């Protein structure tokens, strides 16, 4: 059959990866000096920036303050030049609002909000280049940014996407694989306990295959955790060298 | 604009220092901070550039799309500017908070490019009255550390320098219907000449002297500023006063002379930097935000 083959007979994907292989991940913490915490991540061709402000006093109406915990506020924005077709509005459209809500749900599960009552934590994520897996890249960048800001969390939050083609589960989908229309699963995991912070799936998938896809996504998220852990340790080492410890 | 709160003592310190030609970080009144420019940062665009001027961080992406020319200028393409003040810079820009500043900056960019000589718009025309290239210049403000207009104009110039527009041919068959053919070679493209693209020089009046490239703290001490758009030959294309205070006419002429001086030096160093970066060729190590 003519057309794009997502998985070849030898088990290679379009960009040459194996089914369970992640794209190259490079990350850096402390990108901006003026924000409380910031981080940048590149997952293949997807580039995302996350900036955290807080915990600080609630902006706007004081009535939104929660008496026993902090309010987590997230905004997802993707640059107009991030996709192949130019986007007209960077944020404010339905998809960005939905992503913002999903990020908020993810981080409310991980951040120890009870330690900062009546305050607000702002997490702003900006996608500079979108090549598939934007939600996962945003969550990974935001985790690093929250750590850079020194806000206590239960655990890392590592996310990855997964799909299903020809009986095989694929991890970390690129834009071409997402656009092909197969089932897609987005998973955000707290690796140490194995708890799932967010699970979202689009399109039809037979329930017999669900466990396989879920396991592929969870394994990929654990691999991401190993990488992010290295990045944090290296950053702390560099910071301590600068401080002269 | 992102604001910083200063005490009276700090303001007095800055103002007195400026009178002696000595700023808080040791610069003179006409010195710029260290500028880092890198092009080709985002791959989905026709051209892109990132400029870091002290704590101000700007990312510009240029996308070339085909469209129909404007009715009053059928032989030219055109540029569209959009400025996004992202919430990364300050939480006040969340939601629609950054729209006002973004519109102000975009309107300034439209004005400085609104003359025949800045960019050769005729080269963007494919077939008169039917097809032309529209360049969408999108500016993303990531961090605000003072002196936004200068940094944005430098980034726009660098991104336009980096823009590569694919070459197209118009094929006409017997019935008269035209077909546009894109060339097969991805490296076959037209480049824009940015010799005459102006850069904005912002002069902030502090006390009775003026400073170039003010930081956020210095902007908080100044009541009025003058934005001057200068080309590499020292020609002033646009001038605008911003701020709540007022300026007297002699100081405006002084500031204009300063801006021409400073602008020429800025253009020379920017051109040499862009040419040096290009001479490194495709094997250049791209740093982006990872460096």
Contacts between the chains, C-beta under 8 A, distances in Angstrom:
chain1	res1	chain2	res2	distance
A	26	B	290	5.8
A	28	B	289	6.6
A	28	B	290	5.2
A	31	B	289	5.5
A	32	B	55	7.9
A	32	B	57	6.8
A	32	B	88	7.1
A	32	B	142	7.2
A	32	B	143	5.0
A	33	B	55	6.1
A	34	B	55	5.6
A	34	B	143	5.9
A	34	B	144	7.7
A	34	B	145	6.6
A	35	B	88	7.0
A	35	B	143	7.5
A	38	B	88	7.7
A	40	B	289	4.2
A	40	B	290	6.8
A	42	B	288	8.0
A	42	B	290	7.2
A	45	B	43	6.5
A	47	B	42	7.5
A	47	B	288	7.7
A	47	B	289	7.7
A	49	B	88	6.6
A	49	B	142	7.1
A	49	B	289	6.9
A	51	B	87	7.6
A	51	B	88	4.3
A	53	B	91	5.1
A	59	B	91	6.4
A	73	B	94	7.8
A	75	B	87	5.4
A	75	B	94	5.7
A	75	B	95	7.4
A	77	B	84	7.7
A	77	B	86	5.9
A	77	B	87	7.0
A	79	B	42	7.8
A	79	B	59	7.5
A	79	B	61	6.7
A	79	B	84	7.0
A	79	B	138	6.8
A	79	B	140	5.3
A	80	B	61	7.4
A	80	B	82	6.2
A	80	B	84	6.9
A	80	B	136	7.5
A	80	B	138	4.5
A	81	B	42	6.0
A	81	B	44	6.2
A	81	B	45	4.8
A	81	B	48	7.1
A	81	B	61	3.1
A	81	B	62	7.7
A	81	B	63	5.6
A	81	B	136	7.9
A	81	B	138	5.0
A	82	B	42	7.5
A	82	B	44	6.5
A	83	B	44	6.6
A	84	B	44	6.0
A	86	B	63	5.0
A	86	B	65	6.8
A	86	B	136	5.7
A	86	B	138	7.7
A	90	B	84	4.9
A	90	B	86	7.3
A	90	B	140	8.0
A	91	B	95	7.8
A	92	B	95	7.2
A	92	B	96	7.3
A	122	B	87	7.5
A	122	B	91	5.2
A	122	B	94	7.2
A	124	B	86	7.1
A	124	B	87	4.2
A	124	B	88	5.3
A	124	B	91	7.8
A	124	B	94	7.2
A	126	B	86	5.6
A	126	B	88	5.7
A	126	B	140	7.5
A	126	B	142	7.4
A	128	B	42	5.9
A	128	B	59	6.9
A	128	B	140	7.8
A	129	B	42	5.3
A	129	B	43	6.4
A	129	B	44	5.7
A	130	B	44	7.7
